[in-house]
Amino acid sequence: MLIYSKSTVNMAVSTAATDAIIRQLVFLIPCLVTFVVYVSTTSNSIAGGDAGELVAEGCALGTAHPPGYPLYTLIVALVVRVMRNSSSWWDGSLFGYDDVRSPVYWVNVTSCLFGSISSGFLSSIVFRLSRDFGDESVKEASTASNQNLLRHVLSLSTMFGKLLCAISTSLLCSFSPLMWQYNKEAEVFALHILFVSAILYVLVIYEETVVSTKSKETTNAEHNWKTIAAGAFLCGLSLTNQHTSILLIFPVATYVCYQSSILRKPKLFITSTLSFLAGLSVYISLPLLAILRPHAGSWGDITSLSGFIHHLLRRDYGTLRLFSGDDSLSEGMLVRGRKWAYDFAICQISHPWARGFLLLGLLGQSIDLPTNRNQAIQAKRKAKNTKMAKQIKTHCRELKITNNAGKVIAFALVFYLGIFHSLSNLPLSNPLLFGIHQRFWMHSNILAFILLGVGMNNLVTATSRISVPLSLVLSVATLLLPLSQYRQNYVLSDQRSNSYFRSYAMSILETLPHNSLLLINYDQQWTSVRYLQECEGVRSDIRSINLRKTKQPLYPDVAFPGTHYTKGNTLSWVNGGFTFSELVDANMNKFDRKIFIGGKINYDDIAFTNKYEEIPHGLVRKIVPRLNETYHPAETYRLDSTRDWIVVSGHLSRNLPSYEKYPSSTWEWTISREFFEHMVSRSTYLLDLALKNNGHSQLVLPSIVEAAGWLELASSWDTEGEYKTSPPMKKNLGLAYMNMVRSKETVKFPFVTDIFDVDDRHYHNWWRQNLMTTQVEYDESWKAWATSRWKEEWELFLKLDSSKTEQGYDQVKSMYDAVMGSTGTTAR
């Protein structure tokens, strides 16, 4: 039974200062812990995705891809300029770094700051939403002083439990794989999560004001006005960073408008509307900067109202869509929702106990426990004086009025999952597209973690009614959850050595001749190359153009045969467009035949195919006119392309992302895939060129041998690739070995220079591993070895069911049977 006395009331007042200190600790502790962890595991380089483009547009004060992200690019611009003017910070000497900190490093650190602040907000939200279930564990004592002492101990233990639960929840969220990854990268998601947590924090503060006002039967209009205005400003500002903020703004704003009766209060309505528009006004910077500081490479034309609206509504991708490609096979809302639930429960939470806390948190928003209210009413009836009765009456009213912020957050979670998964159209069967989609789950995850934290506290405080020591032990035990999360995800999240995309971009730019034209139609090449050129000034002599967003007036050295790139013989082409072939025609001589292409062109272009060919050149392709009467010497191409690949290998051979740490859902995975694809492409082209040179040149064996060696190396080195069972790989290897055996150029086997310097286990099928002890044995054995390898490769090729649809299958089978027929062996 509750017993109220003057000493009880005084003791409650005396704990107010302690409560204020604890609330500060609730915010600061997770902030500091996560910031230190994030900074210690962030990279000194760009990540994949949009990071390179966002930082590049910040360095150049340009326009990023739709919807433009004006707030983030302005923050990047500020960070880069401030740090460049602070040499001790810029070169890293302040922190004891030996190497120079790159521009993107400080942007990464800024994201770490955003992530750590959101961690503090999350902790504070959980702390403020957590309820006390009463003090029934304090039984009637023999004296009032003993009662008050026990009550004070219970109050402190409850406060201590709430503190640990809030901090544990925040760190559990911060060390989840998805949060840890994007809270320390130069992406918009860390800032988005900061806005989500800040808006929810303001909601909780507003609700506390509402509860306090109703319980005391007074009004606090000034405080409400400031809180609503601050929330409206944050809502408007958040939309200048990430449009998915609207899926939080709608339920929160709807509730606040209803609760505050804002439509019946013109002054409050006007003030909150102006505050919202003030935050949203950052979008004005996009057209202003485009007019005042036009910059080549910026996306779209936003200097006109129609162009600005087009960009704002993301019409290049499809308004309210993530994917502009074929989404006919995309999953439905329920399937996407199940995938989120699985990812959150299995991948983002390291311990099964935490899943139970989430259920307790959800139940806690729908079930009110009336125990405290009934006890308070009984105490009111037994009150001995009017003053004490009035105090208990106020307490009764507070118990009847609950903080509805938790219910709003639970609804916001369901609302986000339903609406976002109804609109998102990325096919999740593609691992890379799944990884892109997964980033948007950070929004729903933080809502779920808040409910999880409330459920955790409900269990701890309910335990205090049974045993205070048990409650304290359980509170401390909750810290094991984030510790387990940290240990489990540290290796995956430690990105200090991640310089893959910088190495990737350097391996592209450094292989190109002076004053080249690089046409790019591949996002990862564009974002990484643009970052190096705009922020670090690497190879500024190369003109790089994104085919999808060329602003012609900003490229005075490039000839454009029309107003926009499009497909030939279409209405768009008739209305002033140009084809890829026409663009190359106009610039081939202008750039002295130094035009390169990265990625694939958007449209089939028969004229281009007839007039030009694409020659593998490192990680891009060189566009050259087709030569009908002469041939390309294979030996010349072998030597030239080897020099290019020495540059590529120097940047990537020892710095390829591992498939274990970077699975196919990550951008880094694409670097390894592209490296091997271009390696195979160069080898296949070299082999084809050497076979065409037969009869024209007396030196083709080195090219054939090197092509075979590189194909063997790619097949062994690329453990995730399908080269071991690839029909084209088997066919080409057999073709190479067959021509080695038939070659009459020399009895000596050509030496293949190893430019890759990788683990020897990848060379198990390369001739250097079959060296004999004497020169005679060496000279006599290599053709026998080549014959054996030919037989192995074509035998495997003919056994593969997928080979039957491969071009040249019948010819291979015929030649194989002709050779093996003399031994009585034929292909089955």
C-alpha positions in Angstrom: 0.0 0.0 0.0 1.3 3.5 -0.9 2.0 5.8 2.1 2.5 9.5 1.3 4.1 11.9 3.8 5.9 15.2 3.9 9.2 13.5 4.1 8.3 11.5 1.0 7.5 14.6 -1.0 10.7 16.3 0.2 12.8 13.3 -0.7 11.3 13.4 -4.2 12.2 17.0 -4.6 15.8 16.3 -3.4 16.2 13.8 -6.2 15.4 16.4 -8.9 19.0 17.4 -9.2 20.1 13.8 -9.4 17.5 13.2 -12.1 18.9 16.1 -14.2 22.4 14.7 -14.0 21.3 11.3 -14.9 19.4 12.6 -18.0 22.6 14.3 -19.1 24.6 11.1 -18.6 21.9 9.2 -20.6 22.7 11.4 -23.6 26.4 11.9 -23.2 27.6 8.4 -22.5 26.4 6.7 -25.7 27.4 9.8 -27.7 31.0 9.6 -26.5 31.3 5.8 -26.8 29.8 5.6 -30.3 31.8 8.6 -31.5 35.1 7.0 -30.4 34.2 3.6 -31.9 33.0 5.1 -35.2 36.0 7.3 -35.7 38.4 4.5 -34.9 36.8 2.2 -37.5 36.1 4.7 -40.3 38.1 4.9 -43.6 40.4 7.6 -45.0 38.8 7.0 -48.4 35.5 7.0 -50.2 33.0 4.2 -49.9 30.8 2.8 -52.6 27.3 3.9 -53.5 26.7 7.7 -53.7 29.6 8.7 -51.4 32.0 9.8 -54.1 29.4 11.9 -55.9 28.0 13.6 -52.7 31.5 14.6 -51.5 32.5 15.7 -55.0 29.4 17.9 -55.4 30.2 19.3 -51.9 33.7 20.2 -53.0 32.5 21.8 -56.2 29.2 23.2 -54.7 27.4 21.4 -57.5 24.2 19.4 -57.7 24.0 15.8 -56.7 21.6 13.2 -58.2 17.9 13.7 -57.6 16.5 15.1 -55.3 19.8 17.0 -54.9 20.5 16.6 -51.2 21.2 20.3 -50.7 21.7 20.2 -46.9 24.2 17.4 -47.1 26.3 18.9 -49.9 26.4 22.3 -48.1 27.6 20.5 -44.9 30.3 18.7 -47.0 31.3 22.0 -48.6 31.7 23.6 -45.1 33.6 20.7 -43.6 36.1 20.5 -46.5 36.8 24.2 -46.6 37.2 24.5 -42.8 39.5 21.5 -42.6 41.6 22.7 -45.6 42.2 25.9 -43.8 43.3 24.1 -40.6 46.6 22.5 -41.7 47.2 20.6 -38.5 43.8 19.0 -38.8 44.0 18.5 -42.6 47.4 16.6 -42.6 46.3 14.5 -39.6 49.3 15.6 -37.4 46.9 16.7 -34.6 45.8 13.1 -34.1 49.3 11.6 -34.7 48.5 10.2 -38.2 51.5 9.6 -40.4 49.6 9.9 -43.7 47.6 12.9 -44.9 43.9 12.8 -44.1 41.9 13.0 -47.4 39.0 15.4 -47.8 36.5 12.5 -47.5 38.0 11.5 -44.2 36.7 14.5 -42.5 33.3 14.0 -44.1 33.3 10.5 -42.8 34.1 11.9 -39.3 31.2 14.3 -39.6 29.0 11.3 -40.3 30.4 9.7 -37.2 29.4 12.8 -35.3 25.9 12.6 -36.7 25.6 8.9 -35.8 26.9 9.5 -32.2 24.4 12.3 -31.6 21.5 10.2 -32.8 22.7 7.5 -30.4 22.4 10.0 -27.6 18.9 11.0 -28.7 17.9 7.4 -28.9 19.1 6.8 -25.3 17.3 9.8 -24.0 14.0 8.8 -25.8 14.1 5.3 -24.2 14.9 6.8 -20.8 12.0 9.3 -21.0 9.5 6.8 -22.3 10.3 4.1 -19.7 7.7 3.8 -17.0 7.9 3.0 -13.3 5.6 0.2 -12.2 5.4 1.4 -8.6 7.1 0.5 -5.3 5.1 -2.5 -4.1 8.3 -4.1 -3.0 8.4 -1.7 -0.2 6.2 -3.2 2.5 4.9 -1.4 5.5 7.8 -0.9 7.9 7.8 -0.4 11.6 8.8 3.2 11.3 8.2 6.0 8.7 11.9 6.6 8.4 12.6 3.0 7.5 9.8 3.2 4.9 11.2 6.4 3.4 14.7 4.9 3.3 13.6 1.9 1.5 11.5 4.0 -0.9 14.5 6.1 -1.7 16.6 3.1 -2.4 14.0 1.7 -4.7 13.7 5.1 -6.5 17.5 5.2 -7.1 17.6 1.5 -8.2 14.8 2.2 -10.6 16.5 5.3 -12.0 19.7 3.3 -12.3 18.0 0.5 -14.2 16.4 3.0 -16.6 19.8 4.6 -17.2 21.5 1.3 -18.0 18.6 0.1 -20.2 18.6 3.3 -22.2 22.3 3.2 -22.7 22.3 -0.5 -23.6 19.6 0.0 -26.1 21.4 2.9 -27.8 24.7 1.0 -28.0 22.8 -2.1 -29.2 21.4 0.0 -32.1 24.6 1.8 -32.8 26.7 -1.4 -33.1 24.2 -3.2 -35.3 25.8 -3.9 -38.7 23.6 -1.5 -40.7 23.9 1.5 -38.3 27.7 0.9 -37.8 28.3 0.9 -41.5 26.4 4.0 -42.6 27.0 6.1 -39.5 30.6 6.5 -40.4 30.4 6.9 -44.2 30.1 10.0 -46.3 26.4 9.3 -47.1 23.1 11.0 -46.3 21.9 8.2 -44.0 23.7 9.2 -40.8 22.2 12.7 -41.1 18.8 11.2 -41.8 18.9 9.0 -38.7 20.0 12.1 -36.7 16.9 13.9 -37.9 14.7 10.9 -37.2 16.0 10.6 -33.6 15.8 14.4 -33.1 12.2 14.6 -34.3 11.2 11.8 -32.0 13.0 13.4 -29.1 11.1 16.6 -29.7 7.9 14.5 -29.8 8.7 13.0 -26.4 9.4 16.4 -24.9 6.2 17.7 -26.3 4.2 14.8 -24.8 5.9 15.3 -21.4 4.7 19.0 -21.6 1.2 17.8 -22.5 1.1 15.3 -19.6 2.4 17.8 -17.1 0.0 20.5 -18.3 -3.1 18.2 -18.0 -2.0 16.7 -14.7 -1.7 20.1 -13.0 -4.7 21.5 -14.7 -2.6 24.5 -16.0 -1.5 25.6 -19.4 2.1 26.0 -20.7 1.4 27.6 -24.0 4.8 29.2 -24.4 6.7 26.0 -24.0 4.3 24.1 -26.3 4.7 26.8 -28.9 8.5 26.6 -28.9 8.5 22.8 -29.0 6.1 22.6 -31.9 8.0 25.3 -33.8 11.3 23.4 -33.2 9.8 20.2 -34.4 8.3 21.8 -37.5 11.7 23.3 -38.4 13.4 19.9 -38.0 10.7 18.3 -40.2 11.3 20.8 -43.0 15.1 20.6 -42.7 15.0 16.8 -42.7 13.3 16.8 -46.1 16.3 18.7 -47.6 18.4 15.7 -46.8 16.3 12.6 -47.3 12.7 12.4 -48.7 11.8 9.3 -46.7 11.6 11.6 -43.7 8.0 12.3 -44.9 7.1 8.8 -43.7 7.9 9.9 -40.1 6.7 13.5 -40.4 3.2 12.5 -41.5 2.3 10.4 -38.4 4.1 12.6 -36.0 2.7 15.9 -37.4 -0.8 14.4 -37.6 -0.7 13.5 -34.0 0.7 16.8 -32.8 -1.8 18.8 -34.9 -4.6 16.8 -33.3 -3.3 17.0 -29.8 -2.6 20.7 -29.9 -5.8 21.6 -31.9 -3.4 23.6 -34.1 -6.1 24.3 -36.8 -8.1 26.2 -34.2 -5.1 28.3 -33.2 -4.2 30.6 -36.1 -1.1 32.0 -34.4 0.3 28.5 -33.6 -0.6 27.3 -37.1 1.2 30.2 -38.9 4.2 29.9 -36.7 4.7 26.2 -37.2 4.1 26.5 -40.9 6.7 29.3 -41.2 9.1 27.2 -39.2 8.6 24.2 -41.5 9.1 26.3 -44.6 12.2 27.9 -43.0 13.8 24.4 -42.8 12.6 23.5 -46.3 14.1 26.7 -47.7 17.5 25.1 -47.9 16.4 23.8 -51.3 16.7 27.3 -52.6 20.4 26.8 -52.6 20.2 24.3 -55.5 19.1 26.7 -58.2 21.1 29.6 -56.7 24.4 27.7 -56.8 23.6 26.3 -60.3 23.1 29.9 -61.5 26.0 31.6 -59.6 28.5 28.7 -59.8 27.7 26.5 -62.8 29.9 23.4 -62.7 30.5 20.7 -65.3 29.4 17.3 -64.1 26.5 18.5 -61.9 23.3 16.6 -62.4 20.4 18.0 -64.4 19.3 21.5 -65.3 17.7 23.1 -62.2 18.1 26.7 -63.3 14.5 26.7 -64.6 11.4 26.1 -62.5 10.4 23.1 -64.5 13.9 21.6 -64.3 14.0 22.2 -60.5 10.6 20.5 -60.0 11.7 17.6 -62.2 14.9 17.2 -60.1 13.0 17.6 -56.8 10.4 15.0 -57.6 13.1 12.5 -58.8 11.5 12.0 -62.2 14.7 10.6 -63.6 14.1 7.6 -61.4 10.3 7.8 -61.1 8.7 9.8 -58.3 8.4 7.8 -55.1 10.4 5.0 -56.6 14.0 3.8 -56.0 14.5 1.9 -59.3 14.2 3.1 -62.8 14.7 -0.3 -64.4 12.4 -3.2 -65.0 10.6 -3.9 -61.8 8.1 -6.4 -63.1 9.6 -9.1 -60.9 9.9 -7.0 -57.8 8.5 -8.3 -54.5 5.3 -7.1 -52.9 4.8 -5.3 -49.7 4.3 -8.4 -47.5 7.4 -10.1 -48.8 9.5 -7.0 -48.2 8.1 -6.6 -44.7 9.0 -10.2 -43.9 12.5 -9.6 -45.2 12.8 -6.6 -42.9 11.6 -8.6 -39.9 14.1 -11.3 -40.6 17.0 -8.9 -41.2 16.2 -7.0 -38.0 15.7 -10.0 -35.8 18.5 -12.2 -37.1 21.1 -9.8 -38.7 20.8 -6.6 -36.7 20.4 -8.1 -33.3 23.1 -10.4 -32.0 21.3 -12.0 -29.0 17.8 -13.6 -29.0 16.9 -12.0 -25.7 16.7 -8.6 -27.4 13.9 -9.9 -29.7 11.8 -10.6 -26.6 12.4 -7.1 -25.3 11.0 -5.8 -28.6 7.8 -7.7 -28.0 7.5 -6.4 -24.5 8.0 -2.9 -25.8 5.2 -3.3 -28.4 2.9 -4.8 -25.7 3.7 -2.0 -23.4 2.2 0.5 -25.8 -1.1 -1.2 -25.9 -1.6 -2.4 -22.3 -1.8 -0.1 -19.2 -1.1 -1.6 -15.8 -3.6 -0.1 -13.3 -1.9 -1.2 -10.1 -0.3 2.1 -9.2 -3.5 4.0 -10.0 -5.6 1.9 -7.7 -3.1 2.2 -4.8 -2.9 5.9 -5.2 -6.7 6.2 -5.0 -6.7 4.2 -1.8 -4.0 6.4 -0.4 -6.1 9.5 -1.3 -9.1 8.2 0.7 -6.9 7.8 3.8 -5.2 11.2 3.5 -5.2 13.0 6.9 -5.1 16.6 5.6 -6.1 18.7 2.6 -2.6 19.5 1.4 -1.6 15.8 1.3 -4.9 14.9 -0.4 -4.2 17.6 -3.1 -0.7 16.2 -3.7 -2.1 12.7 -4.1 -4.8 13.9 -6.3 -2.2 15.4 -8.7 -0.3 12.1 -8.6 -3.5 10.2 -9.5 -4.1 12.5 -12.5 -0.5 11.9 -13.7 -1.0 8.2 -13.6 -4.2 8.4 -15.6 -2.5 10.5 -18.3 0.1 8.5 -20.1 2.8 9.7 -22.5 1.5 8.7 -26.0 4.8 9.2 -27.7 5.5 5.5 -27.5 2.2 4.7 -29.3 3.0 7.3 -32.0 6.4 5.7 -32.5 4.9 2.2 -32.7 2.4 3.5 -35.3 5.2 5.3 -37.2 7.1 2.0 -37.4 4.1 0.2 -38.9 3.3 3.2 -41.2 6.9 3.3 -42.5 7.1 -0.4 -43.2 3.7 -0.4 -45.0 4.1 2.7 -47.1 7.8 2.3 -47.9 7.5 -1.3 -48.9 4.5 -0.5 -51.1 6.5 2.1 -53.0 10.0 0.7 -53.1 10.4 -1.3 -56.3 14.0 -2.5 -56.1 14.1 -6.3 -57.0 15.4 -7.8 -53.8 16.5 -11.0 -55.5 19.5 -9.1 -56.7 22.0 -9.1 -53.8 23.4 -5.7 -54.7 20.0 -4.1 -55.1 19.0 -5.7 -51.8 22.0 -4.0 -50.1 20.8 -0.6 -51.6 17.3 -1.3 -50.3 18.5 -2.4 -46.9 20.0 1.1 -46.2 16.5 2.5 -46.0 15.7 0.1 -43.2 17.8 2.2 -40.8 14.8 4.4 -40.4 12.5 1.6 -39.3 15.3 0.0 -37.3 15.7 3.0 -35.0 12.0 3.0 -34.3 12.1 -0.7 -33.5 15.1 -0.3 -31.2 13.3 2.4 -29.2 10.4 0.0 -28.6 13.0 -2.7 -27.7 14.5 -0.4 -25.1 11.2 0.4 -23.6 10.4 -3.4 -23.3 13.8 -3.9 -21.7 13.1 -1.3 -19.1 9.6 -2.7 -18.5 11.2 -6.1 -17.6 13.9 -4.5 -15.3 11.5 -2.2 -13.4 8.9 -4.9 -13.0 11.6 -7.1 -11.5 12.3 -4.4 -8.9 8.8 -5.1 -7.5 10.0 -8.6 -6.7 13.6 -7.9 -5.7 15.7 -4.8 -5.8 19.1 -6.7 -5.9 17.7 -8.9 -8.8 16.7 -5.8 -10.6 20.1 -4.3 -10.3 21.8 -7.4 -11.5 19.5 -7.6 -14.5 20.2 -3.9 -15.3 23.9 -4.5 -15.3 23.4 -7.7 -17.4 21.7 -5.6 -20.2 25.2 -4.1 -20.9 26.2 -7.6 -22.2 23.9 -7.1 -25.2 25.8 -4.2 -26.8 29.1 -5.8 -25.8 28.1 -8.9 -27.7 26.9 -6.8 -30.6 30.2 -4.9 -30.7 32.4 -8.1 -30.6 30.3 -9.8 -33.2 30.3 -7.0 -35.7 33.7 -5.3 -35.2 35.6 -7.1 -37.9 32.9 -6.5 -40.4 32.6 -2.9 -39.5 36.2 -2.0 -39.2 36.9 -0.1 -42.4 40.2 1.5 -41.6 41.9 -0.3 -44.5 39.1 0.3 -47.0 40.6 2.4 -49.7 39.2 0.2 -52.5 37.3 2.8 -54.5 40.1 5.3 -54.4 42.5 2.6 -55.7 39.8 1.6 -58.3 39.5 5.2 -59.6 43.3 5.7 -59.6 43.7 2.5 -61.7 41.3 4.0 -64.2 42.7 7.5 -64.4 46.4 6.6 -64.4 46.2 4.3 -67.4 44.7 7.0 -69.7 46.8 9.1 -72.0 47.1 12.9 -71.5 44.0 15.0 -72.5 41.7 12.0 -73.1 37.9 12.0 -73.2 36.4 9.5 -70.7 32.7 8.7 -71.3 31.2 7.0 -68.3 27.9 5.2 -68.0 28.5 3.3 -64.8 27.7 4.8 -61.4 30.7 3.4 -59.5 33.2 4.6 -62.0 31.5 8.0 -62.2 31.3 8.7 -58.4 34.8 7.5 -57.6 36.5 9.2 -60.6 34.6 12.4 -60.0 35.6 12.5 -56.3 39.3 12.2 -57.2 39.1 14.9 -59.9 37.0 17.4 -57.9 38.3 17.0 -54.4 41.9 15.7 -54.8 42.7 17.2 -58.2 43.8 13.9 -59.7 44.3 13.9 -63.5 42.4 17.1 -64.2 43.6 17.0 -67.8 41.1 14.2 -68.5 37.6 15.2 -69.5 35.2 12.8 -67.8 31.5 13.0 -68.8 28.6 11.1 -67.4 26.5 10.2 -70.4 23.2 10.5 -68.4 23.6 14.1 -67.3 25.7 16.2 -69.7 25.3 19.9 -69.4 26.7 20.9 -72.8 27.5 24.6 -72.2 29.8 23.5 -69.4 32.0 21.4 -71.7 33.4 23.9 -74.2 36.1 21.5 -75.3 33.6 18.7 -76.2 31.5 18.8 -79.4 27.9 17.8 -79.0 26.0 17.0 -82.2 22.6 17.7 -80.5 20.9 18.7 -77.3 20.7 15.4 -75.5 21.9 11.8 -75.8 19.2 9.4 -76.9 18.4 6.4 -79.2 18.5 6.9 -82.9 15.5 7.0 -85.2 13.2 8.0 -82.3 11.0 11.1 -81.7 13.6 12.2 -79.1 16.3 11.9 -81.7 14.3 13.9 -84.3 13.8 16.6 -81.7 17.4 17.4 -81.5 18.9 14.3 -79.8 22.1 12.6 -80.8 23.3 9.0 -80.7 26.4 7.6 -79.2 27.9 7.1 -82.6 27.3 10.7 -83.5 28.9 11.8 -80.3 32.0 9.7 -81.0 32.1 11.0 -84.6 32.1 14.6 -83.5 35.0 14.1 -81.0 37.3 11.4 -82.5 39.6 13.8 -84.2 39.0 16.6 -81.6 40.6 14.3 -78.9 43.2 12.8 -81.2 41.5 9.4 -81.1 41.8 9.2 -77.3 38.2 8.4 -76.4 37.5 5.8 -73.7 34.2 4.3 -72.4 33.4 3.0 -69.0 30.2 0.9 -68.6 27.8 0.0 -71.3 26.0 2.4 -73.6 22.3 2.8 -73.0 21.0 2.0 -76.4 21.8 -0.4 -79.3 23.7 1.6 -81.9 24.3 -0.3 -85.1 26.1 2.6 -86.7 28.6 2.7 -83.8 29.1 -1.1 -84.0 29.8 -0.9 -87.7 32.3 2.0 -87.5 34.1 1.4 -84.2 35.3 -1.3 -82.0 36.0 -1.2 -78.2 39.5 -2.5 -77.2 40.0 -3.5 -73.6 42.2 -0.9 -71.9 42.7 -1.6 -68.2 39.3 -1.2 -66.5 37.8 0.7 -69.4 37.7 0.3 -73.2 39.3 2.4 -75.9 37.1 3.4 -78.9 39.0 3.0 -82.2 37.8 3.0 -85.8 37.5 -0.4 -87.4 40.4 -1.3 -89.7 39.3 -3.5 -92.6 42.5 -3.9 -94.6 45.1 -4.1 -92.0 45.4 -6.1 -88.8 46.3 -5.1 -85.2 49.6 -6.8 -84.2 48.9 -9.0 -81.2 52.4 -8.5 -79.8 52.0 -4.7 -79.9 48.7 -4.9 -78.0 50.1 -7.4 -75.5 53.0 -5.1 -74.6 50.9 -1.9 -74.5 48.1 -3.5 -72.5 50.6 -5.1 -70.1 51.9 -1.6 -69.2 48.3 -0.5 -68.5 47.7 -3.6 -66.3 50.9 -3.1 -64.4 49.3 0.2 -63.2 46.0 -1.5 -62.5 47.7 -4.4 -60.6 49.8 -1.9 -58.6 46.6 -0.4 -57.2 44.3 -3.5 -56.9 46.1 -6.8 -56.9 47.1 -6.7 -53.3 44.0 -4.5 -52.4 41.0 -6.4 -53.7 38.1 -6.6 -51.4 37.7 -10.0 -49.9 34.5 -11.8 -50.6 34.2 -12.9 -47.0 34.1 -9.3 -45.7 32.4 -7.8 -48.7 29.6 -10.1 -50.0 27.6 -9.5 -53.2 25.3 -7.1 -51.4 28.1 -4.5 -51.0 29.5 -2.0 -53.5 33.1 -3.2 -52.8 32.2 -6.6 -54.1 31.7 -5.0 -57.6 35.4 -3.9 -57.7 36.6 -7.5 -57.5 34.0 -8.6 -60.0 35.0 -5.9 -62.4 38.7 -6.5 -62.0 38.4 -10.1 -63.0 35.9 -9.4 -65.8 38.3 -6.9 -67.4 41.2 -9.3 -66.8 39.3 -12.0 -68.7 38.2 -9.6 -71.3 41.8 -8.5 -72.0 42.9 -12.1 -72.2 40.1 -13.1 -74.5 40.7 -10.2 -76.8 44.5 -10.9 -76.9 43.8 -14.6 -77.7 41.4 -13.6 -80.5 43.9 -11.1 -81.9 46.7 -13.6 -81.8 44.7 -16.2 -83.7 43.7 -13.6 -86.3 47.4 -12.7 -86.7 48.3 -16.3 -87.7 49.7 -16.1 -91.2 50.3 -12.3 -90.9 52.9 -12.4 -88.1 55.6 -14.8 -87.0 55.3 -13.8 -83.4 51.9 -14.8 -81.8 52.9 -17.6 -79.3 53.8 -15.1 -76.5 50.3 -13.6 -76.8 48.6 -17.0 -76.8 50.6 -18.2 -73.8 50.0 -15.0 -71.8 46.3 -15.1 -72.6 46.0 -18.7 -71.4 48.1 -17.8 -68.3 45.8 -14.9 -67.4 42.6 -17.0 -67.9 44.0 -19.7 -65.7 44.9 -17.2 -63.0 41.5 -15.5 -63.2 39.7 -18.9 -62.9 41.7 -19.8 -59.8 42.0 -16.4 -58.2 38.3 -15.4 -58.4 36.8 -17.8 -55.9 33.4 -16.3 -56.2 33.3 -16.3 -60.0 31.8 -19.0 -62.2 34.9 -19.3 -64.4 35.6 -22.9 -63.3 32.3 -23.9 -64.9 32.0 -21.2 -67.5 31.7 -22.6 -71.1 33.4 -19.6 -72.7 36.3 -19.9 -70.3 36.7 -23.6 -71.0 36.4 -23.2 -74.7 38.9 -20.4 -74.9 41.5 -22.2 -72.7 41.2 -25.3 -74.8 41.6 -23.1 -77.9 44.7 -21.5 -76.5 46.3 -24.8 -75.5 45.5 -26.3 -78.9 47.3 -23.5 -80.7 50.3 -23.7 -78.3 50.7 -27.3 -79.4 50.3 -26.5 -83.1 52.7 -23.5 -82.9 56.0 -23.9 -84.9 57.5 -20.5 -83.8 60.0 -21.9 -81.3 60.8 -24.9 -79.2 61.2 -22.7 -76.2 58.2 -21.8 -74.1 57.7 -18.0 -73.8 58.2 -16.5 -70.4 55.1 -14.8 -69.0 55.9 -11.9 -66.7 54.0 -12.1 -63.4 52.6 -8.6 -62.8 50.1 -9.6 -60.2 52.3 -10.8 -57.3 49.6 -12.8 -55.6 49.5 -16.0 -53.6 51.3 -18.9 -55.4 48.3 -21.2 -54.9 46.5 -19.3 -57.7 49.1 -20.4 -60.2 48.6 -24.2 -60.0 47.7 -24.4 -63.7 50.3 -22.0 -64.9 53.4 -23.3 -66.7 55.8 -21.8 -64.3 54.7 -24.4 -61.7 55.7 -27.2 -64.1 59.4 -26.2 -64.7 61.6 -29.2 -65.2 65.0 -29.6 -63.7 67.0 -29.4 -66.9 66.6 -27.2 -70.0 66.1 -30.3 -72.2 63.3 -31.7 -70.1 61.8 -28.2 -70.0 61.8 -27.8 -73.8 60.5 -31.3 -74.5 57.7 -31.3 -71.8 55.7 -28.1 -72.3 53.9 -29.2 -75.4 52.9 -32.5 -73.7 51.6 -30.4 -70.8 49.7 -28.1 -73.2 48.2 -31.2 -74.9 47.0 -32.5 -71.5 45.5 -29.1 -70.5 43.8 -28.9 -73.9 42.2 -32.3 -73.4 41.1 -31.4 -69.8 39.5 -28.1 -70.8 37.6 -29.2 -73.8 36.5 -32.4 -72.2 34.9 -30.3 -69.4 33.5 -27.9 -71.9 31.7 -30.7 -73.8 30.3 -32.2 -70.5 28.6 -29.0 -69.4 25.0 -28.8 -70.4 25.2 -25.0 -70.7 27.9 -25.4 -73.4 25.4 -26.7 -76.0 24.1 -23.2 -76.5 27.5 -21.7 -76.7 28.7 -20.4 -80.1 31.1 -22.8 -81.7 30.0 -25.9 -79.7 29.7 -28.1 -82.8 33.1 -27.1 -84.1 34.8 -27.8 -80.8 33.1 -31.2 -80.5 34.1 -32.0 -84.1 37.8 -31.1 -83.5 37.9 -32.9 -80.2 36.4 -36.1 -81.6 38.8 -35.9 -84.6 41.8 -35.8 -82.3 40.6 -38.2 -79.7 39.1 -40.6 -82.3 42.6 -42.2 -83.0 42.6 -43.3 -79.4 39.1 -44.6 -79.4 37.8 -41.8 -77.2 35.1 -39.3 -78.2 32.9 -36.8 -76.5 29.6 -38.1 -75.2 
